[in-house]
Amino acid sequence: MTRKPNLAVVGATGAVGTVMLGILSAREDVWGEIRLIASPRSAGRRLTVRGEEVEVVALSEEAFDGIDIAMFDVPDEVSAQWAPIAAAKGVVAVDNSGAFRMDEDVPLVVPEVNAAAARLRPRGIIANPNCTTLTMMCGLAALHSEYGLRELVVASYQAASGAGQSGVDALRDQIEQVAGTGVGEQTGDLRAVIADNGPFPTPLVLNAIPWAGSLGEGGWSSEELKVRNESRKILGLPDLKVSATCVRIPVITTHALAVHAVFEREVSQEHAQEILRDAPGVVLYDDPAAGEFPTPNDVVGTDPTWVGRVRRSLDDPSALDLFLCGDNLRKGAALNTAQIAELVAAEFTA
Ligand SMILES: NC(=O)c1ccc[n+]([C@@H]2O[C@H](COP(=O)([O-])OP(=O)(O)OC[C@H]3O[C@@H](n4cnc5c(N)ncnc54)[C@H](OP(=O)(O)O)[C@@H]3O)[C@@H](O)[C@H]2O)c1
């Protein structure tokens, strides 16, 4: 087969979908038709992709007619129902939700790390990892192949847009409500002023919330369990020890992670920096003396994962501490999905 495959973007109106349209417009155009799909609420809206206006259609079985590859940027339950329907019609589904990531018949793919896994897809579905996991995967995979990863201790500083468009809207509203008021200095202040927490359990503005997702076993949040389980699956390390604490902070977009990584072999700061400098999908930005370390504000809107503050542990010569930032809507979601879809598209022209 040598033709350009037809692509559907399911969830084209959401936080990830919106970024996806920009990414599809900017990357090499490997697509025939691009069809935009969302809920019936959005049917008839016109969105721009590749410089052209395209009308959004409502999700239905017929919406997949003639489509070869479909990206799903929709809530878990929508993917759980509709990705198998699309796959049954012969469409390759690339799913950004959490519905299939741990299914052993669904590969979990980061193209820079395990691209070959995308070819083995018995259910016709390929999963895109969670944005927090994705923020560290390119850098850690490169270090793992040199030193052998044994253990990760992770603290995340996650942006509001990780909770979707409603997270962004809630944070912007909350910023307006506190601006110029002087609140935030007394216990309970924010709760008194902020009427709507949006998707967060307590006001996010001027705050830090040690919670993302739902309550899992043993008090771990679902986001923390995703970091553990998905890292193990992507790296092919089922016994990797992972402890994560996921924290939401009042940043619009770009997740940051502080990582303590323990390896099989002794590490050196300079060698680790060299590895990261050469790693695909990674930018090393690590010169604290010159004030150079990644922050969400520097990284938002860019494609790679940025790594800085690379240090060898003072207490363990086999351990490194690093700080990583990645745009959760780009590499953490839309970009990685687009890269996976392009791997599949290449099969059509091979
Ligand atoms: N935000 C992130 O950083 C991030 C990162 C990685 C993965 N993800 C995952 O990506 C997915 C999308 O996240 P998001 O942040 O873009 O969410 P979002 O902003 O809430 O957007 C949700 C999208 O799904 C559509 N949708 C909702 N219910 C639907 C239904 N019943 N039928 C058809 N379409 C429906 C919405 O269409 P309407 O506009 O018509 O309602 C909208 O396009 C989620 O699974 C999320 O976990 C998000």
The ligand as an SDF file (V2000), in Angstrom:
LIG
                    3D

 48 52  0  0  0  0  0  0  0  0999 V2000
   -4.2660   17.4040   29.6270 N   0  0  0  0  0  0  0  0  0  0  0  0
   -3.1700   16.6830   29.6740 C   0  0  0  0  0  0  0  0  0  0  0  0
   -2.0740   17.1350   30.0800 O   0  0  0  0  0  0  0  0  0  0  0  0
   -3.1940   15.2480   29.2240 C   0  0  0  0  0  0  0  0  0  0  0  0
   -1.9860   14.5960   29.0770 C   0  0  0  0  0  0  0  0  0  0  0  0
   -1.9750   13.2670   28.6790 C   0  0  0  0  0  0  0  0  0  0  0  0
   -3.1590   12.6240   28.4510 C   0  0  0  0  0  0  0  0  0  0  0  0
   -4.3380   13.2830   28.6190 N   0  0  0  0  0  0  0  0  0  0  0  0
   -5.5640   12.5430   28.3360 C   0  0  0  0  0  0  0  0  0  0  0  0
   -6.0880   12.9940   27.0850 O   0  0  0  0  0  0  0  0  0  0  0  0
   -7.5110   12.8970   27.1170 C   0  0  0  0  0  0  0  0  0  0  0  0
   -8.1050   14.2470   26.7800 C   0  0  0  0  0  0  0  0  0  0  0  0
   -7.7000   15.1810   27.7790 O   0  0  0  0  0  0  0  0  0  0  0  0
   -7.9510   16.7450   27.6880 P   0  0  0  0  0  0  0  0  0  0  0  0
   -7.0920   17.2970   28.7560 O   0  0  0  0  0  0  0  0  0  0  0  0
   -7.8000   17.2370   26.2980 O   0  0  0  0  0  0  0  0  0  0  0  0
   -9.5150   16.8270   28.1060 O   0  0  0  0  0  0  0  0  0  0  0  0
  -10.5830   17.9660   27.7850 P   0  0  0  0  0  0  0  0  0  0  0  0
   -9.9380   19.2780   27.6030 O   0  0  0  0  0  0  0  0  0  0  0  0
  -11.6380   17.8260   28.8170 O   0  0  0  0  0  0  0  0  0  0  0  0
  -11.2130   17.5280   26.3460 O   0  0  0  0  0  0  0  0  0  0  0  0
  -12.0100   16.3740   26.2160 C   0  0  0  0  0  0  0  0  0  0  0  0
  -12.3460   16.1050   24.7600 C   0  0  0  0  0  0  0  0  0  0  0  0
  -13.1270   14.9030   24.7000 O   0  0  0  0  0  0  0  0  0  0  0  0
  -14.3570   15.1840   24.0200 C   0  0  0  0  0  0  0  0  0  0  0  0
  -15.4160   14.3750   24.5840 N   0  0  0  0  0  0  0  0  0  0  0  0
  -15.8320   14.3370   25.8860 C   0  0  0  0  0  0  0  0  0  0  0  0
  -16.8740   13.4740   26.0080 N   0  0  0  0  0  0  0  0  0  0  0  0
  -17.1030   12.9790   24.7670 C   0  0  0  0  0  0  0  0  0  0  0  0
  -18.0480   12.0470   24.2540 C   0  0  0  0  0  0  0  0  0  0  0  0
  -18.9720   11.4470   25.0220 N   0  0  0  0  0  0  0  0  0  0  0  0
  -18.0160   11.7610   22.9210 N   0  0  0  0  0  0  0  0  0  0  0  0
  -17.0850   12.3610   22.1180 C   0  0  0  0  0  0  0  0  0  0  0  0
  -16.1760   13.2370   22.5470 N   0  0  0  0  0  0  0  0  0  0  0  0
  -16.1810   13.5460   23.8730 C   0  0  0  0  0  0  0  0  0  0  0  0
  -14.6080   16.6490   24.2380 C   0  0  0  0  0  0  0  0  0  0  0  0
  -15.4900   17.1130   23.2390 O   0  0  0  0  0  0  0  0  0  0  0  0
  -16.4950   18.3730   23.5140 P   0  0  0  0  0  0  0  0  0  0  0  0
  -15.6350   19.5970   23.4470 O   0  0  0  0  0  0  0  0  0  0  0  0
  -17.4490   18.2510   22.3860 O   0  0  0  0  0  0  0  0  0  0  0  0
  -17.0810   18.1460   24.8640 O   0  0  0  0  0  0  0  0  0  0  0  0
  -13.1920   17.2150   24.1070 C   0  0  0  0  0  0  0  0  0  0  0  0
  -12.8510   17.3040   22.7390 O   0  0  0  0  0  0  0  0  0  0  0  0
   -7.8780   12.3950   28.5230 C   0  0  0  0  0  0  0  0  0  0  0  0
   -8.0310   10.9960   28.5030 O   0  0  0  0  0  0  0  0  0  0  0  0
   -6.6820   12.7710   29.3400 C   0  0  0  0  0  0  0  0  0  0  0  0
   -6.5220   11.9550   30.4840 O   0  0  0  0  0  0  0  0  0  0  0  0
   -4.3820   14.5860   28.9720 C   0  0  0  0  0  0  0  0  0  0  0  0
  1  2  1  0
  2  3  2  0
  2  4  1  0
  4  5  1  0
  4 48  2  0
  5  6  2  0
  6  7  1  0
  7  8  2  0
  8  9  1  0
  8 48  1  0
  9 10  1  0
  9 46  1  0
 10 11  1  0
 11 12  1  0
 11 44  1  0
 12 13  1  0
 13 14  1  0
 14 15  2  0
 14 16  1  0
 14 17  1  0
 17 18  1  0
 18 19  2  0
 18 20  1  0
 18 21  1  0
 21 22  1  0
 22 23  1  0
 23 24  1  0
 23 42  1  0
 24 25  1  0
 25 26  1  0
 25 36  1  0
 26 27  1  0
 26 35  1  0
 27 28  2  0
 28 29  1  0
 29 30  1  0
 29 35  2  0
 30 31  1  0
 30 32  2  0
 32 33  1  0
 33 34  2  0
 34 35  1  0
 36 37  1  0
 36 42  1  0
 37 38  1  0
 38 39  2  0
 38 40  1  0
 38 41  1  0
 42 43  1  0
 44 45  1  0
 44 46  1  0
 46 47  1  0
M  CHG  2   8   1  16  -1
M  END
$$$$
